[in-house]
Amino acid sequence: MTGRSNRAEVRNPILALPSVASLRALDPAARHALQAVLLDIQHDARQRAEKSWLSRKPPVAAYWAACGVYAGHIARAIGPAPGRRRR
């Protein structure tokens, strides 16, 4: 990877938003609950994207895939993935 693609804000554009700081300022229990919801949304969106793709509905599959990506980006922006520690 290049130096540019190693930067966190390039790999996760949500980190560049000013409102991420307010989400990170939430108490840990609230952040954990929000992160759990976002990861559930990501999982559901990925399943819907796969189902739509298999049903030969590429535009709908692309929509759900994008929803899943953004939910995952937001979840990771507010804290480390469950079971992982930040370096």
N, C-alpha and C positions, 0 to 999 in steps of 0.2 A: 504494500500500500504506500501511497505517497504521503508526504507530510500533511497535505490538506485533508486527506480522507481519514487521518488519524485524529483530527480535532473532534472533540465531542459534539460541538454545535453543528458540525457538518454531518456527522452520522445521525444526530438526533436534533432536527431543526426546532423542536419545541423548546430546547434549552435557551434559544435566543430570545424567547418571548419574555417581556418584562413581568408578566403576571406569575411566572413560575416561582419567583422568589416568595410571593405571598403563599403559594401552595406549600413550599418547603418550610415556611414559618409555622404551619399548623402543628398542633401537638402530635406526637408520634402515633397515638391511637387513631386519631382522625386520618392521618396520612396513610396508615396501614389499611384502614377500612376503605378509603378512597382507592388505594392501589388495588385492593382485592376486587372491587367492583370493576375497575378498568381492565384488569386481567381477565375477568369473567366476560366482559364485553368483547375483548380481543378474541377469546376462545370461541364465543358464539359467532362472531363475525367471520372468523376463519372457516367455521363449519358451514355457514350460509354461503360463503364464497365458493367452497368446494361443491356444495349441492347445486348452486347456480351454474357452475362450470360444467358439471356433469349433465345438467339439463339443457346444455347448449344456449346459455344466456350470458354471453361474455360481458355485456355492459353492467348487468346486475352483479356478476361475480367481481368485476373490477371495483364497483362501489363498495361491496362488503369487504374486499381485500384492503381497500384504502381505509375503511373504518377501523379494521383490525390493526393496521399499522399505526394509525394515529393514537388509538387507545393504548397500545403498547409503548409508544414513545412517551405519552403523558405519564403512564405508570412508572416508567423507568426514570423520568425526569424528577419525580417527587421522592424517590428513594430507591435503594438497591433492590434488585429482584429477590423475591423470597428465596431463602437458602443461600444467597450470595452476599459476600462482603465487598464493599468498595475498596479499591486499592489506594 
